[in-house]
Amino acid sequence: MKNTHTAAQSASNAIPPRRTRPPRLDWTAIAPSVAQLRRQGCSTRETARRLGLNIKTLEAHLRRHRIRHAIPMDRPDQVRRTCLNCDTAFVADGRFLRLCPDCRAMFS
C-alpha cells in the first residue's frame, strides 16, 4: 500500500519541464531571409555565411523543419552540387561535374 501512495504523490508533485534560458536565435526573424537566399540558389553553406550563422545550426534547422533543397531537379540523372570554385549551388547534368556552368566557361 505504501508503494502505491508514493507513486500517486510523486505524480501529483511532478513539475513540467521548462526551458531555463531563451532560445539563442529568433527563427521567426531569420526564416524569411533563409527562404529568400535559398530561392536565389545559395547553398546551405553560403546562406549560413551570409546570415552569420553556424553551418551546423542552419542544417539542423532545415532538417528539423523538413525544408529540402532550393533547386528542383528535372531528370533523375541530375545531381545537386556545390561549385568547388565559387561555392554556389547548381544542378549538374552528371555526377562528375563539380564546377558550375559559369566557372566551367571561365576556365575553358
C-alpha positions in Angstrom: 0.0 0.0 0.0 2.9 2.3 0.8 4.3 1.9 -2.7 1.0 3.0 -4.4 0.7 6.0 -2.2 4.3 7.2 -3.0 3.7 6.8 -6.8 0.5 8.8 -6.7 2.1 11.5 -4.5 5.1 11.9 -6.8 2.8 12.1 -9.9 0.9 15.0 -8.3 4.1 16.9 -7.4 5.6 16.5 -10.9 6.6 19.8 -12.4 6.5 20.0 -16.2 10.0 20.6 -17.7 10.7 24.1 -18.8 13.5 25.9 -20.6 16.0 27.5 -18.4 17.1 30.0 -21.0 15.6 31.6 -24.1 16.5 30.2 -27.5 19.7 31.8 -28.9 18.2 32.6 -32.3 14.9 34.1 -33.3 14.0 31.9 -36.2 10.8 33.8 -36.9 13.0 36.8 -37.9 15.7 34.7 -39.7 13.4 32.3 -41.7 12.3 34.9 -44.4 16.0 35.7 -45.1 16.9 32.0 -45.3 14.0 31.3 -47.7 14.9 34.3 -49.9 18.6 33.2 -50.1 17.7 29.6 -50.9 15.3 30.8 -53.6 18.2 32.7 -55.2 20.1 29.4 -55.4 22.5 29.9 -52.5 23.8 26.7 -50.9 23.3 26.0 -47.2 27.0 27.0 -46.6 26.6 30.3 -48.5 23.3 31.0 -46.7 24.8 30.4 -43.3 27.8 32.6 -44.2 25.7 35.5 -45.4 23.5 35.4 -42.3 26.4 34.9 -39.9 25.1 31.5 -38.7 26.9 28.3 -37.9 26.5 25.9 -40.8 25.5 23.0 -38.5 22.9 25.2 -36.8 21.3 26.1 -40.1 21.5 22.5 -41.3 19.8 21.3 -38.1 17.0 23.9 -38.5 16.4 22.9 -42.1 16.4 19.2 -41.3 14.1 19.8 -38.3 11.5 21.6 -40.4 12.0 19.3 -43.4 13.0 22.0 -45.7 14.5 20.4 -48.8 16.9 21.7 -51.5 16.1 25.1 -53.1 16.9 24.0 -56.6 14.5 21.5 -58.2 15.8 18.8 -60.5 14.1 17.9 -63.8 15.6 14.5 -64.6 16.6 11.6 -62.4 20.2 11.7 -63.7 20.8 15.2 -62.4 22.7 15.8 -59.2 22.7 18.8 -56.8 26.2 20.1 -56.4 28.1 23.0 -54.8 30.7 24.6 -57.1 34.3 23.9 -55.9 35.4 27.4 -57.2 32.6 29.8 -56.2 30.6 27.8 -53.7 27.2 28.3 -55.3 24.6 25.6 -55.6 23.7 24.2 -59.1 22.2 21.2 -60.7 24.8 19.1 -62.6 23.9 17.0 -65.6 26.3 14.3 -64.5 27.7 13.1 -61.2 31.3 14.0 -62.1 30.7 17.7 -62.8 31.9 19.8 -59.8 32.1 23.3 -61.3 29.0 25.5 -62.1 28.4 26.5 -65.7 29.9 30.0 -65.1 33.1 28.7 -63.7 33.4 26.0 -66.3 33.1 28.7 -69.0 35.6 30.8 -67.3 38.2 28.0 -67.1 37.7 26.7 -70.6 
